[in-house]
């Protein structure tokens, strides 16, 4: 046999790797009851968790195992399968495809199939398959805010010096964040030298932008005295307005201003009239103060 034919054989025997096509989904949480809250936990909140309920067919296959959604897990892991059968799924992770819902669903399914207590292998590009909307019992998220990441740990795990050091590093990166009662998916946070309120609006982007433009033209966009409308994010198909606040005002004192703003926003949203010239100028100005998160 010639050397050329010999060199061809291994190549012929190697199976061709199937290429996974990535597809961008601009609203990955569309259809979930708490879409804005999913976005907030994904993009704005450092340390929080919420229980999830598996769809009946998954309960039948894997048992009624406790599943917890976490903003972030150790080393930004996609999922953890605890030795007692619990599953943790991380919203904020390093590798992801263009469909966040598909990523999270695949991470959860991989954790359910993994041996409890062992590392969970999750593909960075899962390809077509079930999404969150297919594998969960939908409903409002029961969010618990945490001051640190101790909720990651099993009892006694923090006694390990290595674990304790890792936990201290993670906790040091957290900035104080409080979930406001004034509006769903609205959060106050304290950063160096200032504070913010950030609210994931539940409405269509164009309609929300028009409503904010009306408020801007009317001079009622700030939350009150000594506050400033800083701009807004576009995140997963929804707008997230951001306000700068004085750092020395307690968070409880912002509940009423946010409540009043939510009323003004709802009224502006319901207005059926097209934007006037001042509103169009304000809309153009708001577009220039917009940052897209992906």
ZAMARGU-4260 file (C-alpha; in steps of 0.2 Angstrom, whole numbers, plus 5000, padded with zeros to 4 digits):
<rodrens>
0) 5000/5000/5000 | 5007/5017/4995 | 5011/5030/5009 | 4998/5042/5001 | 4984/5029/5003
5) 4990/5025/5021 | 4989/5044/5025 | 4971/5045/5019 | 4964/5031/5029 | 4964/5040/5046
10) 4956/5055/5039 | 4942/5044/5031 | 4939/5035/5047 | 4937/5051/5057 | 4919/5056/5058
15) 4915/5073/5052 | 4911/5085/5066 | 4893/5092/5065 | 4894/5111/5065 | 4882/5119/5078
20) 4873/5134/5071 | 4870/5149/5083 | 4854/5159/5082 | 4852/5175/5091 | 4835/5177/5100
25) 4832/5195/5105 | 4819/5191/5118 | 4825/5175/5126 | 4813/5176/5141 | 4798/5181/5131
30) 4782/5171/5137 | 4788/5169/5155 | 4777/5178/5167 | 4791/5187/5175 | 4801/5192/5160
35) 4808/5208/5167 | 4813/5200/5183 | 4823/5186/5173 | 4832/5201/5164 | 4835/5210/5180
40) 4843/5195/5188 | 4853/5191/5173 | 4860/5209/5170 | 4858/5220/5186 | 4858/5210/5202
45) 4874/5203/5210 | 4868/5190/5222 | 4850/5183/5222 | 4841/5166/5220 | 4824/5160/5216
50) 4816/5142/5217 | 4811/5135/5200 | 4798/5121/5197 | 4801/5107/5184 | 4788/5103/5171
55) 4778/5087/5176 | 4787/5077/5162 | 4804/5081/5170 | 4797/5077/5187 | 4792/5060/5181
60) 4809/5057/5173 | 4820/5064/5187 | 4810/5066/5202 | 4804/5081/5211 | 4821/5088/5214
65) 4824/5105/5221 | 4830/5118/5208 | 4837/5135/5212 | 4840/5149/5200 | 4855/5159/5205
70) 4862/5175/5198 | 4880/5168/5198 | 4888/5152/5204 | 4906/5148/5209 | 4918/5152/5194
75) 4902/5157/5184 | 4898/5139/5182 | 4882/5136/5172 | 4875/5123/5184 | 4879/5113/5200
80) 4872/5096/5204 | 4873/5095/5223 | 4876/5078/5232 | 4859/5078/5240 | 4850/5080/5223
85) 4848/5099/5223 | 4852/5108/5207 | 4858/5126/5205 | 4857/5135/5188 | 4868/5151/5186
90) 4861/5165/5175 | 4877/5175/5173 | 4890/5164/5165 | 4905/5166/5153 | 4901/5155/5138
95) 4884/5157/5130 | 4875/5156/5113 | 4863/5168/5105 | 4848/5161/5115 | 4850/5163/5134
100) 4834/5153/5137 | 4841/5138/5127 | 4857/5139/5137 | 4849/5139/5154 | 4838/5125/5149
105) 4852/5114/5143 | 4862/5118/5159 | 4847/5113/5170 | 4845/5097/5159 | 4863/5093/5160
110) 4863/5095/5179 | 4848/5083/5181 | 4857/5070/5171 | 4873/5072/5180 | 4879/5061/5194
115) 4875/5071/5211 | 4890/5079/5218 | 4900/5078/5202 | 4905/5092/5190 | 4891/5096/5177
120) 4897/5097/5159 | 4887/5110/5148 | 4891/5113/5130 | 4894/5131/5126 | 4883/5130/5110
125) 4869/5118/5114 | 4860/5118/5097 | 4842/5116/5095 | 4832/5109/5109 | 4820/5113/5124
130) 4820/5131/5131 | 4816/5137/5149 | 4798/5140/5143 | 4797/5121/5139 | 4804/5113/5155
135) 4798/5124/5169 | 4781/5127/5177 | 4779/5146/5174 | 4775/5159/5187 | 4781/5174/5196
140) 4799/5172/5203 | 4800/5172/5222 | 4817/5181/5223 | 4828/5181/5238 | 4841/5194/5239
145) 4858/5189/5247 | 4872/5200/5255 | 4884/5187/5250 | 4886/5170/5241 | 4885/5159/5256
150) 4869/5151/5249 | 4881/5142/5237 | 4888/5131/5251 | 4884/5115/5259 | 4884/5115/5278
155) 4902/5116/5285 | 4910/5119/5268 | 4916/5136/5273 | 4927/5128/5286 | 4939/5124/5271
160) 4951/5138/5270 | 4952/5138/5251 | 4933/5139/5250 | 4933/5153/5263 | 4946/5163/5253
165) 4936/5161/5237 | 4920/5166/5245 | 4928/5181/5252 | 4934/5187/5235 | 4917/5184/5228
170) 4908/5194/5242 | 4920/5208/5240 | 4914/5211/5222 | 4896/5213/5228 | 4889/5231/5229
175) 4873/5233/5240 | 4857/5230/5230 | 4839/5231/5236 | 4824/5225/5227 | 4811/5239/5228
180) 4792/5236/5232 | 4787/5251/5221 | 4788/5242/5204 | 4792/5224/5198 | 4810/5222/5193
185) 4815/5239/5200 | 4832/5239/5210 | 4841/5251/5220 | 4860/5249/5221 | 4874/5258/5230
190) 4891/5261/5220 | 4906/5272/5225 | 4900/5290/5227 | 4882/5288/5221 | 4867/5277/5220
195) 4856/5271/5206 | 4838/5265/5203 | 4837/5254/5188 | 4820/5247/5182 | 4817/5234/5169
200) 4801/5240/5160 | 4789/5226/5155 | 4783/5235/5139 | 4787/5235/5121 | 4803/5245/5118
205) 4795/5257/5105 | 4780/5261/5117 | 4791/5262/5132 | 4803/5274/5123 | 4788/5285/5117
210) 4782/5286/5135 | 4799/5291/5142 | 4800/5304/5128 | 4784/5311/5134 | 4790/5312/5152
215) 4806/5320/5146 | 4798/5333/5136 | 4787/5337/5151 | 4802/5338/5162 | 4795/5324/5173
220) 4808/5311/5169 | 4819/5313/5185 | 4813/5304/5201 | 4813/5320/5211 | 4825/5334/5217
225) 4844/5330/5217 | 4841/5315/5205 | 4846/5313/5187 | 4840/5302/5173 | 4857/5294/5168
230) 4851/5285/5152 | 4845/5267/5149 | 4850/5250/5144 | 4843/5239/5131 | 4843/5221/5138
235) 4835/5206/5130 | 4821/5216/5121 | 4817/5227/5135 | 4822/5245/5141 | 4830/5248/5158
240) 4830/5266/5163 | 4843/5272/5176 | 4843/5286/5188 | 4858/5294/5197 | 4853/5297/5216
245) 4862/5305/5231 | 4872/5292/5239 | 4867/5297/5257 | 4848/5295/5255 | 4842/5279/5263
250) 4834/5266/5250 | 4817/5267/5259 | 4815/5285/5254 | 4815/5280/5236 | 4800/5269/5237
255) 4787/5284/5235 | 4797/5293/5221 | 4798/5277/5211 | 4779/5273/5214 | 4775/5291/5208
260) 4786/5289/5193 | 4777/5272/5189 | 4761/5281/5189 | 4767/5295/5177 | 4775/5282/5166
265) 4759/5272/5165 | 4749/5287/5160 | 4761/5292/5147 | 4761/5274/5140 | 4742/5274/5139
270) 4742/5290/5128 | 4737/5286/5111 | 4743/5303/5103 | 4758/5303/5092 | 4773/5312/5099
275) 4774/5331/5096 | 4789/5340/5090 | 4796/5341/5108 | 4792/5323/5111 | 4802/5318/5095
280) 4817/5328/5100 | 4816/5320/5117 | 4815/5303/5110 | 4830/5307/5099 | 4840/5312/5114
285) 4835/5297/5124 | 4841/5286/5109 | 4858/5294/5111 | 4859/5289/5129 | 4856/5270/5126
290) 4867/5256/5129 | 4864/5238/5123 | 4868/5223/5135 | 4870/5206/5128
</rodrens>
